[in-house]
Amino acid sequence: MDFYAINTIFIHIMKKVINIILHDEIQQIFDNFAFVSEVMVVFYSLDRKILKRGLNRSNSDYCHLIQEKFYGREPCLTMDNEKCRECQHTMNTVSYICHAGIGEVIIPISIEKQLVGYAMIGQYRLTKELPEKVKKDAQENGMETAISKAFYKLPYFSKEKLKNILGLFTVLVDYIIAREIVTVSGKRLLSRATAYIEDNVTRNIALDEIADLLGKSRSTISHLFKKSLGISFKQYVIEAKLKRADDIFRASPWLTIEAVAFQLGFNDQFYFSRLYKKYRGIPPTAYRDNFRKKHTHYG
């Protein structure tokens, strides 16, 4: 596979993940998680654009004061970029304490080992005391009370609680992505199967043939048709053949029922007629003769 093809597939995957994350149902999941955990939850694209925030929650009062009154935004951006690069390099969750003493975690979002974005959980306390450096700087600026108040408003997590929160969030992300991959994969398989049936509708097509074509088991293909279309594989093939029969009757109403049945792989015209009446409610001659009347020339 050449670079262009690989790049095209990668872009498609990225767009798909972005669409997943932007879905309203996923927003509800993120909002619920953010509310229960009290953390800020942010999802980034690979180029660090924010795709979604849990509860649309912005920076905490503590982070706002740190950035606006003390150290500026640059240290935060520098550390975030550094940790994202580490996350990209290792493809593992990266947990760290920022320069202002609060905890943050970056989680890679990947499909088939290909990184497509990041999830960040942050702005929680791992200590019960204001970091000494921040406390000292706040005292020098006469802002110890304000910064302390903002710090203690942040949720406090013990190591055990943080581990469980991250475990739950990782499961949620994996579930969302995996569910969509299964859906997309199923649609792709179904599309290949139905296209093959349409292309070979003039002969008999067995379930084993489709299973071999797609590299899946008979039961998987059978379940796919039933779940996705609400009918069995056999019913779908029959319907495809009858639909083609209708097309032939409209285009060539002078043909005999036997000739049309033979074109569609039926050796018995009477079996074909019984199937047609069962699925259409009328015999094939009635449908065909309706078009015969509209033609002035037929054999």
C-alpha positions in Angstrom: 0.0 0.0 0.0 1.5 3.4 -1.0 1.8 6.5 1.1 -1.2 8.2 -0.5 -3.5 5.2 0.3 -2.2 5.0 3.9 -2.7 8.8 4.4 -6.2 8.6 3.0 -7.2 5.8 5.4 -5.7 7.7 8.3 -7.6 10.9 7.5 -10.8 8.8 7.2 -10.2 7.3 10.6 -9.5 10.7 12.2 -12.7 12.1 10.7 -14.6 9.1 12.0 -13.3 9.5 15.5 -14.0 13.2 15.5 -17.6 12.4 14.4 -17.9 9.9 17.2 -16.6 12.3 19.9 -18.9 15.1 18.7 -22.0 13.0 18.9 -24.6 14.2 21.4 -24.8 10.9 23.1 -21.1 11.0 23.8 -21.4 14.5 25.1 -23.9 13.2 27.7 -21.4 10.5 28.8 -18.6 13.0 29.1 -20.9 15.4 31.0 -21.9 12.7 33.5 -18.3 11.7 34.0 -17.2 15.3 34.6 -20.0 15.9 37.1 -19.4 12.8 39.1 -15.6 13.0 39.1 -15.5 16.9 39.4 -12.5 16.9 37.0 -12.1 18.8 33.7 -12.4 16.4 30.8 -11.1 17.6 27.4 -10.8 15.8 24.1 -8.2 16.9 21.6 -7.6 16.2 18.0 -4.1 15.1 17.0 -3.2 18.7 16.2 -4.4 19.7 19.8 -7.7 21.4 18.8 -10.3 21.0 21.5 -13.2 18.8 20.2 -15.2 18.5 23.4 -15.3 19.4 27.0 -17.2 17.6 29.7 -19.9 20.1 31.0 -18.1 22.6 28.8 -16.0 23.2 31.9 -13.2 25.7 31.5 -10.1 26.2 33.6 -10.6 26.1 37.4 -10.2 29.3 39.4 -6.8 28.0 40.6 -5.5 27.5 37.1 -6.9 30.9 36.0 -5.1 32.6 38.9 -1.8 30.7 38.2 -1.9 31.7 34.5 -3.2 35.3 34.8 -1.5 36.4 38.1 1.6 34.3 38.5 3.4 32.4 35.8 1.5 33.1 32.6 0.1 30.5 30.1 3.4 29.5 28.5 4.6 27.0 31.2 1.2 25.2 31.0 1.3 25.0 27.2 4.9 23.8 27.2 4.2 21.0 29.6 1.0 20.0 27.8 2.9 19.7 24.5 5.7 17.8 26.1 3.4 15.3 27.7 1.4 14.9 24.5 4.6 14.1 22.7 5.5 11.5 25.4 2.0 10.1 25.1 2.4 9.8 21.3 5.8 8.2 21.6 4.8 5.6 24.2 1.1 5.2 23.2 0.5 4.9 27.0 -1.4 7.0 29.5 0.8 9.8 30.9 0.1 11.0 34.4 2.0 14.0 35.8 2.0 16.9 38.3 2.1 20.3 36.6 4.4 23.2 37.6 1.6 24.6 39.8 1.3 21.3 41.8 -2.0 19.9 40.4 -2.5 16.5 38.7 -3.3 15.9 35.0 -3.5 12.8 32.8 -3.2 12.5 29.0 -4.7 9.3 27.5 -4.0 8.3 23.9 -7.0 7.6 21.7 -6.1 5.1 19.0 -7.7 2.8 16.4 -5.8 -0.2 15.3 -2.6 1.2 17.0 -2.9 4.4 15.1 -3.0 7.5 17.3 -6.0 9.8 16.4 -6.3 12.1 19.3 -6.0 12.7 23.1 -8.2 12.8 26.1 -7.1 14.9 29.1 -8.3 14.7 32.6 -7.0 17.3 35.0 -7.1 20.0 37.6 -7.3 17.8 40.7 -5.3 17.7 43.9 -3.0 14.8 45.0 -1.9 16.7 48.1 -3.8 18.4 50.8 -1.4 21.3 51.2 -0.7 24.2 48.8 2.6 23.6 47.1 5.4 25.5 48.8 6.6 27.4 45.8 3.1 28.6 44.9 2.4 29.5 48.5 5.6 31.5 48.7 4.9 33.4 45.5 1.3 34.1 46.6 2.6 35.5 49.9 4.9 37.8 48.1 2.1 39.1 45.9 -0.4 39.4 48.7 -2.7 36.7 47.2 -2.2 33.8 49.6 -5.9 33.8 50.7 -7.2 33.8 47.1 -4.9 31.2 45.8 -5.4 28.9 48.8 -9.2 29.2 48.5 -9.0 28.3 44.8 -6.6 25.4 45.5 -8.9 23.8 48.1 -11.8 24.0 45.7 -10.1 21.5 43.5 -11.2 17.8 44.0 -8.8 15.8 46.1 -7.9 12.3 45.0 -6.0 9.6 46.8 -3.8 7.4 44.6 -6.3 4.6 44.9 -9.3 6.9 43.9 -7.3 8.4 41.0 -6.5 4.9 39.7 -10.2 3.9 39.7 -11.3 7.2 38.1 -8.7 6.7 35.3 -9.7 3.0 34.9 -13.4 4.0 34.5 -12.7 6.7 32.1 -10.4 4.5 30.0 -13.1 1.8 29.8 -15.6 4.5 28.7 -13.3 5.7 25.9 -12.5 2.2 24.8 -16.2 1.2 24.8 -17.2 4.3 22.7 -14.5 3.7 20.1 -14.9 -0.1 20.0 -18.7 0.1 19.6 -18.3 2.4 16.6 -15.5 0.3 15.1 -17.9 -2.8 15.3 -20.7 -0.8 13.7 -18.5 0.6 10.9 -16.9 -2.8 10.3 -20.3 -4.5 10.1 -21.6 -1.9 7.6 -18.5 -2.5 5.5 -19.0 -6.3 5.5 -22.7 -5.9 4.7 -22.0 -3.6 1.9 -19.5 -6.0 0.3 -21.9 -8.9 0.8 -24.9 -7.2 -0.8 -22.8 -5.8 -3.7 -21.5 -9.3 -4.4 -25.1 -10.7 -4.4 -26.2 -8.0 -6.8 -23.3 -8.7 -9.1 -24.1 -12.5 -9.1 -27.8 -12.5 -8.7 -28.3 -14.5 -12.0 -26.9 -17.6 -10.3 -27.3 -19.5 -7.1 -25.4 -17.9 -4.2 -24.7 -19.9 -1.0 -24.0 -18.6 2.5 -20.7 -20.4 2.5 -19.6 -18.5 -0.6 -20.2 -15.2 1.1 -18.6 -16.3 4.3 -15.4 -17.4 2.3 -15.4 -14.2 0.4 -15.4 -12.1 3.6 -13.3 -14.4 5.7 -16.0 -14.8 8.3 -18.0 -17.7 9.6 -21.4 -18.7 8.4 -23.0 -17.7 11.7 -21.3 -14.3 11.6 -22.7 -13.5 8.1 -26.1 -14.9 9.0 -26.3 -12.8 12.2 -25.1 -9.7 10.3 -28.0 -9.9 7.8 -30.6 -10.5 10.5 -29.3 -7.8 12.8 -28.7 -5.1 10.1 -31.6 -5.8 7.7 -34.1 -7.7 9.8 -34.2 -10.6 7.3 -32.2 -13.8 6.8 -29.4 -14.1 4.2 -31.7 -16.5 2.2 -34.5 -14.0 2.2 -32.2 -11.2 1.0 -31.0 -13.3 -1.9 -34.5 -14.2 -2.9 -35.6 -10.6 -2.7 -32.6 -9.6 -4.9 -33.6 -12.1 -7.5 -37.2 -11.0 -7.5 -36.2 -7.4 -7.8 -34.1 -8.3 -10.8 -37.1 -10.3 -12.2 -39.2 -7.2 -11.9 -36.6 -5.2 -13.8 -36.6 -7.8 -16.6 -40.4 -7.9 -16.8 -40.6 -4.1 -17.1 -37.8 -4.0 -19.8 -38.8 -7.2 -21.7 -42.4 -8.2 -21.0 -42.5 -10.5 -24.0 -40.2 -13.0 -22.2 -41.7 -16.2 -20.8 -41.8 -16.9 -17.1 -39.5 -19.9 -17.8 -37.0 -17.7 -19.6 -36.8 -15.2 -16.7 -36.6 -17.9 -14.1 -33.7 -19.5 -16.0 -31.9 -16.1 -16.2 -32.0 -15.8 -12.4 -30.7 -19.3 -11.8 -33.9 -21.1 -11.2 -34.2 -24.6 -12.8 -37.9 -24.9 -11.9 -40.2 -22.1 -13.3 -43.0 -23.3 -11.0 -40.8 -22.9 -7.9 -39.9 -19.4 -9.1 -43.6 -18.6 -9.6 -44.5 -19.9 -6.1 -41.7 -17.7 -4.5 -42.8 -14.7 -6.5 -46.4 -15.0 -5.4 -45.4 -15.6 -1.8 -43.2 -12.5 -1.7 -45.2 -10.2 -4.1 -48.7 -11.3 -3.4 -49.4 -11.8 -7.1 -48.2 -14.4 -9.7 -45.3 -13.2 -11.9 -47.6 -13.4 -15.0 -49.9 -10.7 -13.5 -46.9 -8.4 -13.0 -45.4 -9.1 -16.5 -48.7 -8.8 -18.4 -49.3 -5.4 -16.9 -46.3 -4.2 -18.9 -47.2 -6.3 -22.0 -50.2 -4.1 -22.4 -48.0 -1.0 -22.6 -45.9 -2.4 -25.3 -47.0 -2.5 -28.9 -44.2 -4.8 -30.0 -43.3 -8.0 -28.2 -42.5 -11.6 -29.2 
